[in-house]
Amino acid sequence: MVQVIWLVVTVLALFSVGYIGYSRYLSRFVELDDGRETPAHKYEDGQEYVPAKKPVLLGHHYSSIAGGAPIVGPITAAVVWGWLPALLWIAIGNPLMGAVHDFTALSASLRHEGKSIGYIIGEYVGERGKNMLLWFAFLTIVLVVAVFALVVGIVFNAYPQAATASLLYIGLAFVFGVYLYQLDLPFLAGTVAFVAGVFASVWVGIQFPVAITPVTPVPETWPDNVIVLLNGPLPIPNVINPNVSAWIPVILLYAGLASVLPVWMLLQPRDYLSSFLLYAGVGGALLAIIVGTFLGASQPFVIAENVPAFAGFWGTTGVTPLFPLLFITIACGTISGFHSLVSSGTTAKQLNRESDARLIGYGGMLGEGLLAAVALSTVALVGITVEGGGIGQALPNFATGGGVILTAFGIPTSFGAPFMALVLVSFLLTSTDTAVRLGRYMMEEIVGTPESSVEGIAVNRYANAGIQAVPAYLLITSGSWLTLWQLFGGANQLLAALALLTATVWLANWDRSKQLISTGVPMAVMVTITILGLSWLAFHDNIYVKFVQGSPAELGAVGTASAIVQIVLALTLIGLALSLVYIGIGNIRKARGRAGPAVTDGGESDDD
């Protein structure tokens, strides 16, 4: 029997080599210089551009990028194809592609006034390319919001203790923001007090777990003291069960409200506080696996027999090809386009020094890979307990398996499992409202100066949140989890390819002596994988399965509409991506044909 620790050792070894060696090379390659003023200082406005201490910003960045995807994706992949393909894609792909993607997106944004990847590519390929990339990013954001809101609802339903704890820690974060930025009180003392409060919220959640509506049958993870707020289900579409359905609009409303507040009021303090949860959850689980393996644990840390190393090319479903679907099922954890939006959308506007980009950009992505390794370890340890789509295993098993792992420290599962559920939710909530904020940035850059009432509504921060939430909610109500997840993964990975294209274009225009292999090779790999994956989802999973083998009558009105939306979205994303790759490669060839450097400092192009 294979011990779980070998999953951890493999990832830690390859990630260490990547950070010590490759990230140092990349930092010199893009010429990080602490003597250069960062956008956070140059444009400080107290709203979006706010310099942040390195640990605070690392907490925000890590919390924002490490959502539920690096947990759900690896577990879903392990269930379908086995744990070995999932492990290899995480351990090798992350330091060579994902961390490079995040670091170069952040570095490029630093040299372009903290602007988004859409703005950056527009500087070199024109307004048309910029708008295409921004529209691509905006559509991806809608998928991100849909998937994460659904996952938060499922976690709140599985662990009502986490729902209570999450509400408390959001309130604590708001007070901490006032403490730091309005009252200007001591940072260290505040950190100790408020972090203790966040951990205490887990105990409060155990004592007073909350659900919105009753569920029949009652989930096994519900304690006997759950407080149910309503007597019956709400008059809304049913997604999985009435309680999940009730939580989803609440989460979307929270994300919209949180996205319009100044970053000092909630985003920075909440992400900083939640980072301690995340470090404790990820670091604690990794250390517990090591301790439990060598010092003994109540349950042997070995991979369960019903989690195979390799389940075959077509997977346990028999119709899910490993290539290309593995590589879009595990998006975050290995490489994620959403991270380029965070890096160039919020993180670059808060970076205090350029040298901080190495730890926050490259190191932050490795941290997310560790979370993916922990998620893989939890399902490997407790096994597959639910047949069917990956979400059934991913969410309860992460908390349940994490609780079992923490018993190596003598922590009872009655506390450890709800704690790991809160760790998962803290990732998800930060990613969800950060996504809505980024969607607003995308639309603002697309519209520019509003010239009509429609454009004015589109860029209004409150209306824009609704523009994202409504289609996200419609996608959630489709009920097709695996297809929605892989559509999100495909769009996310294709966005990563376009972010790498943007970095390659920037480097090519900076100086023709710059090598383009570090970004160009991962870009080509991801373009190929994701276009094939999205094509499979559009033509096989939707057109063939739902309309050729099935019929609109069987699907119903909602199912038919959702399938059409998924087909149109997948094909639109493919078309936008191919057009952008064509334009970008043309620009690279043009830049390489020029004599001498095109740009003197790695910033905006001098070529008009």
Solvent accessible surface area in square Angstrom, and as a share of the most:
residue,aa,sasa,rsa
1,M,162,0.72
2,V,66,0.38
3,Q,73,0.32
4,V,1,0.01
5,I,8,0.04
6,W,150,0.52
7,L,1,0.01
8,V,1,0.00
9,V,62,0.36
10,T,46,0.27
11,V,1,0.00
12,L,60,0.30
13,A,52,0.40
14,L,72,0.36
15,F,8,0.03
16,S,54,0.35
17,V,108,0.62
18,G,7,0.06
19,Y,59,0.22
20,I,106,0.54
21,G,38,0.37
22,Y,55,0.21
23,S,1,0.00
24,R,98,0.36
25,Y,96,0.36
26,L,0,0.00
27,S,17,0.11
28,R,174,0.63
29,F,23,0.10
30,V,0,0.00
31,E,85,0.38
32,L,35,0.17
33,D,67,0.35
34,D,72,0.37
35,G,74,0.71
36,R,78,0.28
37,E,105,0.47
38,T,2,0.01
39,P,5,0.03
40,A,0,0.00
41,H,82,0.37
42,K,106,0.45
43,Y,88,0.33
44,E,107,0.48
45,D,82,0.43
46,G,38,0.37
47,Q,46,0.20
48,E,23,0.11
49,Y,29,0.11
50,V,14,0.08
51,P,31,0.19
52,A,6,0.04
53,K,115,0.49
54,K,70,0.30
55,P,72,0.45
56,V,8,0.05
57,L,1,0.01
58,L,34,0.17
59,G,0,0.00
60,H,0,0.00
61,H,0,0.00
62,Y,10,0.04
63,S,0,0.00
64,S,0,0.00
65,I,1,0.00
66,A,0,0.00
67,G,0,0.00
68,G,0,0.00
69,A,0,0.00
70,P,0,0.00
71,I,0,0.00
72,V,0,0.00
73,G,0,0.00
74,P,0,0.00
75,I,0,0.00
76,T,1,0.00
77,A,1,0.00
78,A,0,0.00
79,V,12,0.07
80,V,7,0.04
81,W,1,0.00
82,G,0,0.00
83,W,28,0.10
84,L,67,0.33
85,P,17,0.11
86,A,0,0.00
87,L,9,0.04
88,L,84,0.42
89,W,24,0.08
90,I,0,0.00
91,A,0,0.00
92,I,87,0.44
93,G,3,0.03
94,N,0,0.00
95,P,9,0.06
96,L,96,0.48
97,M,20,0.09
98,G,0,0.00
99,A,0,0.00
100,V,0,0.00
101,H,1,0.00
102,D,0,0.00
103,F,0,0.00
104,T,2,0.01
105,A,4,0.03
106,L,0,0.00
107,S,2,0.01
108,A,2,0.01
109,S,0,0.00
110,L,11,0.06
111,R,17,0.06
112,H,0,0.00
113,E,44,0.20
114,G,0,0.00
115,K,65,0.28
116,S,3,0.02
117,I,3,0.01
118,G,0,0.00
119,Y,43,0.16
120,I,0,0.00
121,I,1,0.01
122,G,13,0.12
123,E,61,0.27
124,Y,21,0.08
125,V,28,0.16
126,G,31,0.30
127,E,106,0.48
128,R,160,0.58
129,G,0,0.00
130,K,29,0.12
131,N,41,0.21
132,M,26,0.12
133,L,0,0.00
134,L,1,0.00
135,W,106,0.37
136,F,0,0.00
137,A,0,0.00
138,F,10,0.04
139,L,45,0.22
140,T,0,0.00
141,I,0,0.00
142,V,11,0.06
143,L,0,0.00
144,V,0,0.00
145,V,1,0.00
146,A,0,0.00
147,V,0,0.00
148,F,1,0.01
149,A,0,0.00
150,L,6,0.03
151,V,0,0.00
152,V,0,0.00
153,G,0,0.00
154,I,16,0.08
155,V,3,0.02
156,F,8,0.03
157,N,13,0.06
158,A,8,0.07
159,Y,11,0.04
160,P,0,0.00
161,Q,16,0.07
162,A,1,0.01
163,A,0,0.00
164,T,14,0.08
165,A,1,0.01
166,S,1,0.00
167,L,100,0.50
168,L,71,0.35
169,Y,0,0.00
170,I,31,0.16
171,G,36,0.34
172,L,47,0.23
173,A,0,0.00
174,F,87,0.36
175,V,82,0.47
176,F,0,0.00
177,G,0,0.00
178,V,48,0.28
179,Y,34,0.13
180,L,25,0.13
181,Y,78,0.30
182,Q,106,0.47
183,L,109,0.54
184,D,121,0.63
185,L,74,0.37
186,P,84,0.53
187,F,55,0.23
188,L,135,0.67
189,A,59,0.46
190,G,1,0.01
191,T,12,0.07
192,V,98,0.56
193,A,63,0.48
194,F,27,0.11
195,V,20,0.12
196,A,60,0.47
197,G,21,0.20
198,V,0,0.00
199,F,66,0.27
200,A,52,0.40
201,S,2,0.01
202,V,2,0.01
203,W,146,0.51
204,V,45,0.26
205,G,0,0.00
206,I,39,0.20
207,Q,69,0.31
208,F,112,0.47
209,P,0,0.00
210,V,20,0.12
211,A,0,0.00
212,I,17,0.08
213,T,0,0.00
214,P,54,0.34
215,V,12,0.07
216,T,131,0.76
217,P,115,0.72
218,V,96,0.55
219,P,33,0.21
220,E,180,0.81
221,T,42,0.25
222,W,27,0.09
223,P,43,0.27
224,D,157,0.82
225,N,68,0.35
226,V,26,0.15
227,I,76,0.38
228,V,58,0.33
229,L,107,0.53
230,L,71,0.35
231,N,153,0.79
232,G,28,0.27
233,P,92,0.58
234,L,67,0.33
235,P,136,0.86
236,I,58,0.29
237,P,71,0.44
238,N,102,0.52
239,V,6,0.04
240,I,103,0.52
241,N,21,0.11
242,P,42,0.26
243,N,0,0.00
244,V,0,0.00
245,S,4,0.03
246,A,0,0.00
247,W,9,0.03
248,I,1,0.00
249,P,48,0.30
250,V,68,0.39
251,I,4,0.02
252,L,17,0.09
253,L,117,0.58
254,Y,39,0.15
255,A,0,0.00
256,G,12,0.11
257,L,101,0.50
258,A,5,0.04
259,S,1,0.01
260,V,11,0.06
261,L,52,0.26
262,P,27,0.17
263,V,2,0.01
264,W,41,0.14
265,M,39,0.17
266,L,9,0.04
267,L,3,0.01
268,Q,0,0.00
269,P,2,0.01
270,R,0,0.00
271,D,0,0.00
272,Y,11,0.04
273,L,1,0.00
274,S,0,0.00
275,S,1,0.00
276,F,64,0.27
277,L,0,0.00
278,L,0,0.00
279,Y,86,0.33
280,A,37,0.29
281,G,1,0.01
282,V,8,0.05
283,G,35,0.34
284,G,16,0.16
285,A,0,0.00
286,L,15,0.08
287,L,95,0.47
288,A,0,0.00
289,I,0,0.00
290,I,60,0.31
291,V,35,0.20
292,G,5,0.05
293,T,32,0.18
294,F,146,0.61
295,L,145,0.72
296,G,49,0.47
297,A,32,0.25
298,S,104,0.67
299,Q,69,0.31
300,P,94,0.59
301,F,10,0.04
302,V,35,0.20
303,I,11,0.06
304,A,23,0.17
305,E,155,0.69
306,N,77,0.40
307,V,4,0.02
308,P,48,0.30
309,A,42,0.33
310,F,111,0.46
311,A,30,0.23
312,G,24,0.24
313,F,92,0.38
314,W,122,0.43
315,G,11,0.11
316,T,84,0.49
317,T,70,0.40
318,G,44,0.43
319,V,90,0.52
320,T,7,0.04
321,P,5,0.03
322,L,29,0.14
323,F,88,0.37
324,P,10,0.06
325,L,2,0.01
326,L,5,0.03
327,F,34,0.14
328,I,0,0.00
329,T,0,0.00
330,I,0,0.00
331,A,1,0.01
332,C,1,0.00
333,G,0,0.00
334,T,0,0.00
335,I,0,0.00
336,S,0,0.00
337,G,0,0.00
338,F,2,0.01
339,H,0,0.00
340,S,0,0.00
341,L,0,0.00
342,V,0,0.00
343,S,0,0.00
344,S,0,0.00
345,G,1,0.01
346,T,2,0.01
347,T,0,0.00
348,A,0,0.00
349,K,21,0.09
350,Q,0,0.00
351,L,0,0.00
352,N,52,0.27
353,R,110,0.40
354,E,2,0.01
355,S,46,0.30
356,D,3,0.02
357,A,0,0.00
358,R,51,0.18
359,L,60,0.30
360,I,0,0.00
361,G,0,0.00
362,Y,0,0.00
363,G,14,0.13
364,G,2,0.02
365,M,0,0.00
366,L,13,0.06
367,G,14,0.14
368,E,0,0.00
369,G,0,0.00
370,L,37,0.19
371,L,1,0.00
372,A,0,0.00
373,A,1,0.01
374,V,0,0.00
375,A,0,0.00
376,L,0,0.00
377,S,0,0.00
378,T,0,0.00
379,V,0,0.00
380,A,0,0.00
381,L,8,0.04
382,V,34,0.20
383,G,1,0.01
384,I,27,0.14
385,T,91,0.53
386,V,71,0.41
387,E,153,0.69
388,G,54,0.52
389,G,39,0.38
390,G,2,0.02
391,I,18,0.09
392,G,25,0.24
393,Q,0,0.00
394,A,0,0.00
395,L,3,0.02
396,P,36,0.23
397,N,6,0.03
398,F,1,0.00
399,A,1,0.00
400,T,55,0.32
401,G,0,0.00
402,G,0,0.00
403,G,0,0.00
404,V,22,0.13
405,I,1,0.00
406,L,6,0.03
407,T,34,0.20
408,A,22,0.17
409,F,85,0.35
410,G,65,0.62
411,I,55,0.28
412,P,81,0.51
413,T,64,0.37
414,S,79,0.51
415,F,63,0.26
416,G,0,0.00
417,A,11,0.09
418,P,5,0.03
419,F,14,0.06
420,M,1,0.00
421,A,0,0.00
422,L,1,0.00
423,V,0,0.00
424,L,1,0.01
425,V,0,0.00
426,S,0,0.00
427,F,0,0.00
428,L,0,0.00
429,L,5,0.02
430,T,0,0.00
431,S,0,0.00
432,T,0,0.00
433,D,2,0.01
434,T,0,0.00
435,A,0,0.00
436,V,8,0.04
437,R,2,0.01
438,L,0,0.00
439,G,0,0.00
440,R,8,0.03
441,Y,19,0.07
442,M,1,0.00
443,M,10,0.05
444,E,62,0.28
445,E,39,0.17
446,I,28,0.14
447,V,30,0.17
448,G,45,0.43
449,T,110,0.64
450,P,58,0.37
451,E,155,0.69
452,S,59,0.38
453,S,88,0.57
454,V,111,0.64
455,E,57,0.26
456,G,28,0.27
457,I,100,0.51
458,A,16,0.12
459,V,28,0.16
460,N,68,0.35
461,R,76,0.28
462,Y,141,0.54
463,A,35,0.27
464,N,0,0.00
465,A,14,0.11
466,G,33,0.31
467,I,64,0.32
468,Q,0,0.00
469,A,23,0.18
470,V,93,0.54
471,P,50,0.31
472,A,0,0.00
473,Y,45,0.17
474,L,112,0.56
475,L,6,0.03
476,I,2,0.01
477,T,21,0.12
478,S,23,0.15
479,G,65,0.63
480,S,31,0.20
481,W,26,0.09
482,L,47,0.24
483,T,16,0.09
484,L,2,0.01
485,W,1,0.00
486,Q,3,0.02
487,L,2,0.01
488,F,1,0.00
489,G,0,0.00
490,G,0,0.00
491,A,0,0.00
492,N,0,0.00
493,Q,0,0.00
494,L,0,0.00
495,L,0,0.00
496,A,0,0.00
497,A,0,0.00
498,L,1,0.00
499,A,4,0.03
500,L,0,0.00
501,L,0,0.00
502,T,2,0.01
503,A,2,0.01
504,T,4,0.02
505,V,0,0.00
506,W,0,0.00
507,L,1,0.00
508,A,2,0.01
509,N,3,0.01
510,W,13,0.05
511,D,38,0.20
512,R,117,0.43
513,S,94,0.61
514,K,24,0.10
515,Q,55,0.24
516,L,32,0.16
517,I,123,0.62
518,S,12,0.08
519,T,1,0.01
520,G,16,0.15
521,V,84,0.48
522,P,8,0.05
523,M,17,0.08
524,A,54,0.42
525,V,57,0.33
526,M,0,0.00
527,V,20,0.11
528,T,74,0.43
529,I,11,0.05
530,T,0,0.00
531,I,30,0.15
532,L,82,0.41
533,G,0,0.00
534,L,0,0.00
535,S,30,0.19
536,W,61,0.21
537,L,2,0.01
538,A,0,0.00
539,F,109,0.45
540,H,43,0.19
541,D,28,0.14
542,N,2,0.01
543,I,58,0.30
544,Y,93,0.35
545,V,60,0.34
546,K,31,0.13
547,F,57,0.24
548,V,99,0.57
549,Q,120,0.53
550,G,20,0.19
551,S,36,0.23
552,P,72,0.45
553,A,96,0.74
554,E,138,0.62
555,L,55,0.27
556,G,31,0.29
557,A,91,0.70
558,V,93,0.54
559,G,17,0.17
560,T,25,0.14
561,A,54,0.42
562,S,10,0.06
563,A,0,0.00
564,I,85,0.43
565,V,72,0.41
566,Q,1,0.01
567,I,22,0.11
568,V,86,0.49
569,L,20,0.10
570,A,1,0.00
571,L,71,0.35
572,T,54,0.32
573,L,0,0.00
574,I,19,0.10
575,G,36,0.35
576,L,32,0.16
577,A,0,0.00
578,L,91,0.45
579,S,39,0.25
580,L,1,0.01
581,V,20,0.11
582,Y,174,0.66
583,I,33,0.17
584,G,0,0.00
585,I,62,0.32
586,G,38,0.36
587,N,18,0.09
588,I,23,0.12
589,R,180,0.66
590,K,126,0.54
591,A,4,0.03
592,R,77,0.28
593,G,66,0.63
594,R,58,0.21
595,A,94,0.73
596,G,31,0.30
597,P,87,0.54
598,A,17,0.13
599,V,3,0.02
600,T,120,0.70
601,D,71,0.37
602,G,0,0.00
603,G,3,0.03
604,E,75,0.34
605,S,21,0.14
606,D,96,0.50
607,D,70,0.36
608,D,180,0.93
